[in-house]
Amino acid sequence: MEIEEIELPELLLLESYNGNYTDYIDAIYQVFSADFIVNKTSFRGEVLKLKFHPIYQERAYTFYHMTHEGEEEQNRTPDLRRCERMPWARPTIEKVDECQLKIWPQVRNGANRICIWLELIDEPDYFVVIDVRENYKLLWTAFVAQYPHEKRKKLKEYNNWIKSKNRQV
């Protein structure tokens, strides 16, 4: 199979909305809705599910996870780097194999997850995380590696998986 180069849509910047966060987050949700609610995104032929409950600010909970950061669920804050890259989530998921992106299983708090790593030259690296449930897969979150230690941690996870004997995703 020939390796494709991933084509990424333009970043959605807050400046393009004159700094109006309400208009901006509405535009980000329109992209999310188009890519994941109206037009279902598939991962390796399987349509991804979304977490809708609890509804957060009248939007699907998965959207909240993909656009906010923080350890405590009730105190997450908007992350503009995540928001800007919302248009990248769908092509990252759908082109994982054709573009030979790094992908590996991981366990977080007892949950089975799949991590997809979009490595970039002129931008911070982008990660998409899929939660593996018994009968389906759930789009969980996406984030940007803003600091070198985040990249090193993910590279260590990936390399440990590569060295393991059971390397199925």
C-alpha positions in Angstrom: 0.0 0.0 0.0 1.3 3.4 -0.9 1.6 5.9 1.9 -0.6 9.0 1.5 0.2 12.4 2.8 -2.5 13.6 5.1 -4.3 16.7 4.0 -5.4 18.8 6.9 -8.0 21.6 6.8 -7.0 25.1 7.9 -6.9 25.8 11.7 -10.0 27.6 13.0 -8.7 30.6 14.8 -10.4 32.8 17.4 -9.1 35.8 15.6 -11.2 34.9 12.6 -14.2 35.5 14.7 -12.9 38.9 16.0 -12.2 37.4 19.4 -15.8 36.6 20.0 -15.6 33.3 21.9 -19.3 32.6 21.6 -19.3 32.8 17.8 -16.0 30.9 17.7 -17.2 27.9 19.9 -20.4 27.8 17.8 -18.3 27.5 14.7 -16.1 24.8 16.2 -19.3 22.9 17.2 -20.6 23.1 13.6 -17.4 21.4 12.4 -17.7 18.7 15.2 -21.4 18.2 14.3 -20.7 17.9 10.6 -17.8 15.5 11.1 -19.2 13.3 13.8 -23.0 13.7 14.2 -24.4 14.4 10.7 -21.7 12.6 8.7 -20.5 9.7 10.8 -16.8 9.2 11.0 -15.4 5.7 10.7 -12.4 4.1 12.2 -11.2 1.1 10.2 -14.7 0.6 8.9 -16.5 1.0 12.2 -18.6 4.0 12.8 -17.5 5.9 16.0 -20.0 6.6 18.7 -20.1 9.8 20.7 -20.7 10.4 24.4 -23.7 12.8 24.6 -24.4 12.6 28.3 -24.0 14.5 30.4 -24.8 17.3 28.0 -22.4 20.2 28.5 -23.6 23.7 27.5 -26.2 22.0 25.2 -23.5 20.1 23.3 -22.3 16.5 23.2 -20.0 15.6 26.0 -17.4 14.3 23.6 -17.2 17.8 22.2 -16.4 19.1 25.7 -13.6 16.6 26.0 -12.1 17.5 22.6 -12.1 21.3 23.3 -11.4 21.6 27.0 -8.5 20.5 29.3 -8.1 19.7 32.9 -7.9 16.8 35.4 -11.2 17.4 37.2 -14.2 16.9 34.9 -16.2 19.7 36.4 -13.4 22.2 36.2 -12.1 21.8 32.7 -11.2 25.0 30.8 -11.4 25.8 27.1 -8.2 25.0 25.2 -7.8 27.1 22.1 -5.2 24.7 20.6 -7.7 21.9 20.8 -10.5 24.0 19.3 -8.3 25.3 16.5 -7.6 21.7 15.4 -11.1 20.3 15.5 -11.1 20.1 11.7 -8.1 17.8 12.0 -9.8 15.0 14.0 -11.8 13.4 11.2 -8.9 13.1 8.7 -6.6 11.9 11.4 -9.0 9.1 12.3 -9.9 8.2 8.8 -6.4 8.3 7.3 -4.6 6.5 10.1 -3.6 3.5 8.0 -3.1 5.2 4.6 -0.8 7.8 6.1 0.8 5.2 8.4 0.3 7.3 11.5 1.5 5.9 14.9 -1.3 4.1 16.6 -1.2 1.9 19.7 -3.5 0.6 22.5 -3.2 2.0 26.0 -5.0 1.6 29.3 -6.1 4.7 31.2 -7.9 4.3 34.6 -8.9 0.8 33.7 -10.3 1.8 30.3 -9.0 0.4 27.0 -8.1 3.2 24.6 -6.5 3.6 21.2 -4.1 6.5 20.7 -3.5 8.0 17.2 -0.5 10.3 16.8 -0.3 12.8 14.0 3.3 14.0 13.9 3.8 17.3 12.3 6.9 19.4 11.3 5.6 23.0 11.6 2.9 22.4 14.2 2.7 20.8 17.6 1.8 17.1 17.3 -1.9 16.2 17.5 -3.4 13.1 19.3 -6.8 11.5 19.0 -8.0 9.0 21.6 -10.6 6.4 21.0 -12.2 4.5 23.9 -12.7 0.8 23.1 -16.0 -0.6 24.5 -17.3 -4.1 24.4 -19.4 -3.7 21.3 -18.3 -0.4 19.8 -15.7 2.4 19.8 -16.2 5.8 21.3 -14.4 9.0 20.2 -13.0 10.1 23.5 -10.8 13.2 23.1 -8.1 14.9 21.1 -5.3 17.1 22.3 -2.1 18.9 21.2 1.3 18.1 22.7 2.4 21.5 23.7 5.5 20.6 25.7 8.5 18.3 24.9 7.8 16.1 27.9 4.3 15.3 26.6 5.8 14.1 23.3 8.5 12.1 25.1 5.8 10.4 27.3 3.8 9.4 24.2 6.9 8.2 22.4 7.8 6.0 25.3 4.3 4.5 25.4 4.5 3.8 21.6 8.0 2.3 21.8 7.0 0.1 24.7 4.1 -1.2 22.7 6.3 -1.7 19.6 8.6 -3.9 21.8 5.7 -5.9 23.2 4.9 -9.4 21.8 1.2 -8.8 21.3 1.1 -5.8 18.9 -2.5 -5.7 17.7 -4.6 -2.5 17.6 
